[in-house]
């Protein structure tokens, strides 16, 4: 990828949650299917063909399949990671708009008495989400870039990558992670509904004269539901981001193991050297593409950090301004 994250963001035609959710689920199923096939070829079929059956021609054809699948999966994993970042950016946009609605109402009509607690709780949620996103960035994204570019202690870093992947291998294709994709996209829809409900509740509050008990109950319930939706949406977004990076880690792990095996095959004169070196060169090109992709996703993560900081600042303003403007 040579384009930057923002250029790619604006060139993305469809940012509607339903369509993005459908795209992400389709890509996720394809990636998991290909990874299972790569795993079977790399660890079972090709070693059997090379070391036991000595079927060189068939083994070379299967190795070619692995390199083709690696090239294909690299693009899909980039697209999946990018779509997740778009979703998180859109989620944070809705949260900031909700906070601005409350701040504008406070400025024009004073506090209703419920904004302070809402601001305090949302600030805590956002702070926790930012910390988790930063942990994901430094635990997964930075090591992926270093492994792909072979910077630093490459072998030691690859062992770290493998350790990260081993405890998660059975998680990738699980129903729970597919549900996280659905709930993450639905979260944006819920937040947009909450935004409208808050506007209606505040309008009802302003229009009511005298006893506002009914409006108080409605506003309190709407803000409580919004708080739950903010928490569940951001939590799902971080889980999906983590899942996406773990899929990339698993891909790099398989590629690295296959490279090692191919070197062993030709050094032991079991397989011809030239074709094996060509396949290794193909893998190195895939890693270079991964490195470029991860730099783009790193730009997206930094934009997410900035959006989280802005949302935290607004939540803090909601919390602080409420007592000042309470009538």
N, C-alpha and C positions, 0 to 999 in steps of 0.2 A: 504494500500500500504506500503510495507516495502522497496521497492527499491527507490533509489534516482532519482532525475530528470534527471541527465546526463546519468545514466544507462538506464533509460527508453527511453531517446532520441536516444541513439545509437542502442537500440534494435528495434526501430521503423523502419520497413522495407521500407515503402513507405513515402517519404517526398515530392513527386511531387505535386505541387499546385492543379492540376485538381482533382486528386484522394482524396486529403485531403479535398478539397472543397465539393466533393460529400459525403464523410464520415460525415463531419460536418453538412451538410444540412439534411442528413438522421437521424443523432442522434438528431438534434434540433427538427425535426418534431415529433420524438418518445417521447422525453422529454415533449414537450408541450402537446401532446395527453395524456400522462400518468398523468401529473399534472392536466389537466382538469378533468380527471376521478377521481383522488384522491380528488379533491375539491368537486365534486358532491357527492362522498360517505361520506366524513367527515362532510360536512356542511348541506347536504340535506337528503340523503337516510338513513344513519345510525341513526341520531337523530329521524327521522320519525319512523323507525322500533323500536327503543328502547323506546321513550317517549310517542308515540301516539298509535302505533299498538301492542307494547309489543311482538314483534316477535324476541325473544332472539336468537334462532338458526340461523335465517337468518342474524341478525345483527353481530353475531360472525363470520360468513362466510365472510361477507363484510369487517369486520375489518382485517381478515386474508388477504384478497385481498390487502388492503391498505399497510400492512406491507411488503407483497411480492413486491408490486410496488415500495415501498420506497427503498428496497434493490436493485432492478433492476435499478432504476433511479440514485442511488448513483454512480454506476460504469459508467453509460453513461455520467453523468455530469462531472465526473473526466476526462474521455476521451475527452470530448468536450473542457474542459478548457485546457487540455494538448495540444491538437492539435492547439488551438489558440496561445498558447505560442510558439510552434514550428514555426508557421507561422510568428510571430513577430520576432523571432530570425533569420529566413531566410530572412525576409525583411531587417532587419538591416545589415545582412551580405552583401546583394547586395548593399546597400547604402555605406558601408565602402569600398567595392571593387571599386565603382565608384569614390569615393574620392581618393583612392590610384592611380587610373589611371591618374587623373588630377595632383596629386602631382608628379608622376613619369615623366609625360610629362613636367611639369614645371621645374623639375630638369634637364632634358635632353635638352629641346628646349627653355626654357624660357616661360614666360606667354603670352597667346594670348590676354589678356585684358578682358576676360570674367569670369575668375575663381574667382576673388575677390568678385564680387557681388553674384555669385552662392554660394560660401562658406558662405557668410554672411547670405543669406536667408535660406540655409539649416540648419545652426547653430541655427537660430531662430526657425525653425520648430522642430528640434530635442529637443531643450530646452523646448518647449511647450508640446511636446509629453511626455517627461520624467516627467514633472510636473503632467500631467494628469494621467500617469501610477502610480505615487507615490500616488496620491489622491485616485485612485481606490484601491490600495494596503491597505492604511490605513482606507478607508471608508468602504470597503467591505470584503477584505480577512482577515484582522486581527480580526474583529468582528465575522466572521464566525468561525474561529478557536476557539475563546473564548467561543462562544455559544456551539459549538460541544463538547468542553472539560469542559464546565460549570465552567470556571474560572472567578474570580472577581464577580461583582454584576450581576449574571446570569439573574434575572428577569428584571432588568433595561435594560440590554443589549438586551434582547429579544424584549423589547418594541422598542428599536432603530432599530432592524432588521425589525420589522413589519412596522415601519414608512418608512424605506427605500423601502420596497416592495410595499406599497399601491399605490404610485404614478406611479409605473411601471407595474402593473399587466396586463394591456391591451397591453403593448408594446411587450411582449414576442413572441406572435404569429403573429405579424404584418408583412406585406410585407416588410416594410422598414428594419427590422432587418435581414430578409432572404437575402435581397439585400446586406446588409453589409457583410455577409459571402461570397457572390459571389465576391464582389468588393475587399475584403481583399485578397483573394487568387489570383484574377486576377492582383492585384497590384504587386505581386512578378514577374509574367510574364512580366508586363510592365517595371519593373525596369531592368530585364534581357535584354529586348529589348533595353532600354535606354543605358545600358552599352555597348552593341555592337555598337549602333549608335554613341556614343561618341568616341569610338575607331576609327570608320570609318571617322568621322568628323575631328578628330585630325590628322589622317594620311593624309587626303586631305589638311589640313592646312599646314602640313610640306612639302608636295610635291609641293604645289603651289609656283610659283615664281612671284615676282613683285606684281601686284594688287591681293589682296586676298578678294575682296568684296564678291564674291560668297561663299567662304569658311567661311567668317565671318558670313554671313546670316545663313548658314547651322548650324554652331556651336552654334550661339546665339539661334536659334530655338530649337535645340536639348537640350541644357542646360535648356531652359525655360520649355520644356516639362518634362524633368527629375525632375525639381523642383516641378512641379505640381503633378507628379506621387509620389514623396517622400511624399508630404503633404497628398494626398488623401489616400495612402496606410497606412501610420501610423495612420491617423485619423480613418480609418475603423478598423484597428487592435485594437485600444483602445476601440472603440464602441462594438466590438464583445467580448472583455475581460469583459467589464462592463456587457453586456447582460448575459454572462455565470455565473458570480458571482450572478447576480440578480435571475437567475433561481435557484441557490443553496439556496439563501436566502428564496425564495418562498417555496422551499421544506422543509426547516427547520421550517418555519412558520407553514405550514400545519401539520408537525409531532408534533410540540409543542402543537398546538391546539387540536389535536387528543388525545395526552396523557392526557391533562387536562380533556377532555370530558370523557375519559375512567375512570379516577379516580372518576369523578362525578357520573358515572353510577353505579360503584360498592359501593361507599359510601352511595348512596341512595337505595342500595339493589335492583336496577333494573336489573343489570347484575351480573353473578357470578364473584367473586373476582379473583380467580386463573387464568382463561383464560385472563382476562383483564391485570393482572400483567405480564403475559407471553408476551402479545403484547407490553406492555410498555418496557419490557426488550429487545424485538426485536428492538424497536425504538432506545433505548440507544446504542445498538450495531451498528446500522446504523450511529448514530451520531459519535461514535468512529471511524468508517471507514471514515466518512467525515473529521474528524480532521486529520487523517493520510494523506488523499488525499490533504488536504489544505496545509499541511506542505510541500508536494512535489511541489505543485503549487507555494508556497512561494519561494522555491529554484529557480524555473523557473523565477519568477518575479525578483529576485535578479540578475539572469543572464541577464535578459533583461535590467535592470538598468545599469549593467556593459557594455553591448554592446552599449547602448545609450551614455554612457560617452565616450567610445572609438570613436564612430561616431562623437560626438561633438568635440572631440579633433582634429580629422582629418579635420573636416569642418573648424575649427579655423586655422589649418595649411594652408589649401587651401587659406583662406582669407588673411592670413598674408604673405605667401610666394609669392603670385602673384605680389604685387608691387615690391618686391625685385628682382624678376627674369624677370621683364618686359623689353623687349629690346627696 
